[in-house]
Amino acid sequence: MPYTILLVDDELEMCLSLAELLRDEGYATLYATNPLDVSSLLRQEQIDLILMDVKMPEIGGIDLLKAVKKSDASIAVIMITGYPTVENAVQAMKYGALNFYTKPLKLPELLREIHELAAARLQHRSAVADPSCQLITRNPEMQKILKTIEKAAPTAAPVLITGESGTGKEVAANALHHLSPRADRPFIRVNCAALPDDLLESELFGHEKGAFTGAVKERKGRFELANTGTIFLDEIGDMSLKTQSKILRVIQEQEFERLGGTKSIHTNIRIITATNKNLKKLLAAEKFREDLYYRLSVITIHLPPLRERKDDILLLADYFIEHFNRIYKKRISGLREDVRWFFQQHEWPGNVRELRNCLERAVIFCEQDEIGVNELASQYAELIEHQPVNTYEEAFESLNREIILDALDKSHGVKKKAADILNISRRTLYNRMKKLGI
Ligand SMILES: Nc1ncnc2c1ncn2[C@@H]1O[C@H](COP(=O)(O)OP(=O)(O)OP(=O)(O)O)[C@@H](O)[C@H]1O
């Protein structure tokens, strides 16, 4: 998607000449001569930057700036005026404008600033498109979680992510980092369950030479390496009370010492934690410090298990098939109907990870156009075989009906949209609806 600039000025001439100039520079442009049109444009288009006149008859630029920032703080705004006053410039900066230009415009300066803004935004977008931080979903609960991630990301507030193993906690942590102003700083993950206590502490805080047998030279810990960036403490529920108290101190004082050291090391990091344990239960059993829990859970995100968001199963399946098609140079078009049906019935105890692994294997073994039972690992093939045969047709039909009705509901009855949601052609949708008597 190109970098899109919206021009808001009551002088049409000004809009047209700037739009042409910016288009020549490779940007997509839109313009509004009436500032009252801006809110609907913001809803319809993905706008990256607004160049806004300060003085307009319908609504003042400063009020419009406030409204824009309230609706989406990530949109950059540059104010332009023919009548500069110190008060206006101060107000513009106060409410989040990036700069304040006076007419006649110093074009080279303005263009340079726009190029820089566009480069940063496009780099940020490609980081967000990185699969390690892309949560694929169409589930309404998960959509709310994506909104929370977007809101929480620009802050430095600690985030606690809970959910069963394989639900995407690490992906969410990655997204939080990549959407934050720390995106180009380190993102350091530590699996707190993987190491015994002493080793974990040395891993987290580093050690001085001779701190313990085997510490032949000094070593920086993960907190030091993550300085100015984000540290992601995974499986926090498995951490000992002793290590918990040390983490609490880092949060409270933003300082720590290496093992065997006396010098305090100052650190500026954002902490994201995750666990698949029930921390409330650990609190009750006094296995997790309450004070630390409250420090870590300023923002909490709970990722539901895959069985509670069945509408994501086929979407994720298609996504993984595409992904592994690229890796293994295959051209598999999808799942055979009986496998699709089974995928929606299965409980997926290993959640998205299990689905991903299942499909990686299937793509490797598949020699046909679609993945059938034979390409699935034996445990799945057995499960499919043991499905009661007489109810299969019925169950399949009722499930199919449910999925189609759900898509029609989501698309407000627009069949083209429903077909897009289901990732099938409009003709296939019509045929299935006819067959099911919808
Ligand atoms: N919504 C999603 N979209 C795309 N990929 C996903 C999604 N959720 C999970 N994954 C993929 O599933 C796998 C497991 O996800 P992840 O490692 O984030 O889970 P987790 O909750 O951190 O698991 P654990 O508790 O075992 O560490 C990863 O390969 C990840 O890329």
Ligand as a Chemical Component Dictionary entry (heavy atoms), coordinates in Angstrom:
data_LIG
# 
_chem_comp.id                   LIG 
_chem_comp.type                 NON-POLYMER 
_chem_comp.pdbx_formal_charge   0 
_chem_comp.three_letter_code    LIG 
# 
loop_
_chem_comp_atom.comp_id 
_chem_comp_atom.atom_id 
_chem_comp_atom.alt_atom_id 
_chem_comp_atom.type_symbol 
_chem_comp_atom.charge 
_chem_comp_atom.model_Cartn_x 
_chem_comp_atom.model_Cartn_y 
_chem_comp_atom.model_Cartn_z 
_chem_comp_atom.pdbx_ordinal 
LIG N1  N1  N 0 -2.859 -16.080 15.172 1  
LIG C1  C1  C 0 -1.746 -16.610 14.639 2  
LIG N2  N2  N 0 -1.420 -16.351 13.374 3  
LIG C2  C2  C 0 -0.334 -16.912 12.801 4  
LIG N3  N3  N 0 0.487  -17.746 13.436 5  
LIG C3  C3  C 0 0.219  -18.033 14.710 6  
LIG C4  C4  C 0 -0.893 -17.471 15.388 7  
LIG N4  N4  N 0 -0.910 -17.938 16.648 8  
LIG C5  C5  C 0 0.152  -18.749 16.760 9  
LIG N5  N5  N 0 0.833  -18.813 15.605 10 
LIG C6  C6  C 0 2.006  -19.670 15.318 11 
LIG O1  O1  O 0 1.861  -20.819 16.147 12 
LIG C7  C7  C 0 3.077  -21.176 16.752 13 
LIG C8  C8  C 0 2.948  -21.084 18.270 14 
LIG O2  O2  O 0 2.792  -19.726 18.654 15 
LIG P1  P1  P 0 3.564  -19.106 19.911 16 
LIG O3  O3  O 0 4.962  -19.654 20.020 17 
LIG O4  O4  O 0 3.431  -17.622 19.836 18 
LIG O5  O5  O 0 2.669  -19.690 21.082 19 
LIG P2  P2  P 0 2.846  -19.499 22.649 20 
LIG O6  O6  O 0 1.491  -19.220 23.189 21 
LIG O7  O7  O 0 3.931  -18.511 22.937 22 
LIG O8  O8  O 0 3.299  -20.972 23.087 23 
LIG P3  P3  P 0 4.113  -21.423 24.409 24 
LIG O9  O9  O 0 3.259  -21.114 25.600 25 
LIG O10 O10 O 0 4.251  -22.913 24.219 26 
LIG O11 O11 O 0 5.417  -20.707 24.389 27 
LIG C9  C9  C 0 4.115  -20.247 16.192 28 
LIG O12 O12 O 0 4.720  -20.880 15.088 29 
LIG C10 C10 C 0 3.324  -19.038 15.728 30 
LIG O13 O13 O 0 3.969  -18.408 14.654 31 
# 
loop_
_chem_comp_bond.comp_id 
_chem_comp_bond.atom_id_1 
_chem_comp_bond.atom_id_2 
_chem_comp_bond.value_order 
_chem_comp_bond.pdbx_ordinal 
LIG N1  C1  SING 1  
LIG C1  N2  SING 2  
LIG C1  C4  DOUB 3  
LIG N2  C2  DOUB 4  
LIG C2  N3  SING 5  
LIG N3  C3  DOUB 6  
LIG C3  C4  SING 7  
LIG C3  N5  SING 8  
LIG C4  N4  SING 9  
LIG N4  C5  DOUB 10 
LIG C5  N5  SING 11 
LIG N5  C6  SING 12 
LIG C6  O1  SING 13 
LIG C6  C10 SING 14 
LIG O1  C7  SING 15 
LIG C7  C8  SING 16 
LIG C7  C9  SING 17 
LIG C8  O2  SING 18 
LIG O2  P1  SING 19 
LIG P1  O3  DOUB 20 
LIG P1  O4  SING 21 
LIG P1  O5  SING 22 
LIG O5  P2  SING 23 
LIG P2  O6  DOUB 24 
LIG P2  O7  SING 25 
LIG P2  O8  SING 26 
LIG O8  P3  SING 27 
LIG P3  O9  DOUB 28 
LIG P3  O10 SING 29 
LIG P3  O11 SING 30 
LIG C9  O12 SING 31 
LIG C9  C10 SING 32 
LIG C10 O13 SING 33 
# 
